[in-house]
Amino acid sequence: MKMKNFISKNLVLSFFGGIVGAFVVLVIFFGIYRDKISTENHKLVEGYKNYIESKTSLSTKQVLFNNMPSAGAPADFTLAAERALPAVVHIKTQFNQPNYTLYDFIFGTPPRNFTPVLSSGSGVILSEDGYIVTNNHVIENAETVEVILNNRKEFAAKIIGRDPTTDIALLKIEANNLPAISIGDSDSIRVGEWVLAIGNPFNLTSTATAGIVSARARNLNILSDNLAIESFIQTDAAVNPGNSGGALVNLKGELIGINTAIASRTGSFVGYSFAIPVSIVRKVVADLIEFGEVQRAYAGFEIVDVTSEIARKFNLDGVEGVYVARVLPNSAADKAGMKEGDVILGVNSVRINSTTELLEQISRFRPGDNVKIVAKRDKYPKVFELQLQNKYGEVDFVHCKNIEILGAKFETVPESLRTRLRLRNGVQIVDIYPGKFAANGVRRGYIITKINNTVINSVDDIEKAINDSDGSLFIEGVYPNGAVAYYAFRI
């Protein structure tokens, strides 16, 4: 009897134990299933973050190994100076400032008197055959450009191209076996790293100053172009007027930036200077050499930094990334499926946490290139594949044509500008170089509608009008602000 009761109790316990066990198994199963779904949803972002962290850790060790002085010893800048100084040049420019009279303004005639204006800055030799990079603002409006090497040899320079959106310009002198600078990696620099600024402040040639990297991806809103890209390296190396276009180098003497601006209320150095990262410089220079202009890529969204206020307003789950405020119709972002409210976390393998960082990454690509953008939507990660476009919403390269005698480059008038100005025809000047236009006061942005009473629809029409003329040109047109202007001169 006792045995029966014992067996019965064991059977009951086993039965209930089985039920409990099954329940536990189901809970675990569904828990694993639920965790699997959650894991799949977050797999991209988590893997992405781990990948970036591993890269950051490695790059940190590499930078510390390569650039830090030995323990207990002061930083030695002699090697960097010896390597970089010969590659930094002095640039002198001149242009004639037109002196307009009341008669010229009333009747739209070109000025008859000019005042020569002299300026100077710095540049960096990129190749042994004479390519030199500098700031756009150093040579903007220049009619003559002179380059003086570290060994005091002088050369007349030709402007190959310039890009106001990044404040970069490229020059060429006819010379060989020049001391070209070594190119470094601006992506690997760290805050606190020693750097050297080399240039020609106040016409004091071959001047070197030292400091540390104070910040990265700094946006100052100092470039006037609406499409400007600012992602400056901030340092405390002393930089003054005349340093613009000079070299920022690491302790190995490698170029990591082009010195561009200072933060000052007096016009002289008071603590901070700013340089364009060489990662941007390299792409701009390559485009200017190959195409004569920068092939700018566009994603087609309007973005803002994610702040605490933005996070609260749009119920975001963290203060990170870049918020997409608007996606333009038919843009690369629109075609890839991106929407307003997406939060961008990365471009390809690079983590993004500010609009400046995002614009810098996009600026490295050309129209037609494909990029992967990692973004969160409704707190879940997604990957969008974008084929970047040019400023006309196409994936082809933008080509402009240069007419040497006029000293100008031309492009088709954008449809939005044509509509706003109610133009049926015209060709727009996108850049001005030394030539007839600069000498007669024609400015960048001018839209030519007629030459010698002939309607202009293309660059070929301009060339034909020049060939058909007797040497005199009467040009009619309008500026983007709606101001009508007329120019007359002989070629």
Helices and strands as residue ranges (DSSP letters): H 2-67, H 78-84, G 85-87, E 88-99, H 102-107, E 113-125, E 131-135, H 136-139, E 144-148, E 154-156, E 158-163, E 168-172, G 186-188, E 194-199, G 201-203, E 207-218, E 232-235, E 247-249, E 255-262, E 273-277, H 278-291, E 301-305, H 308-313, E 322-327, H 332-336, E 343-347, E 350-351, H 355-362, E 370-377, E 380-387, E 401-403, E 408-412, H 415-421, E 427-432, H 436-439, E 447-451, E 454-455, H 459-468, E 472-478, E 484-490
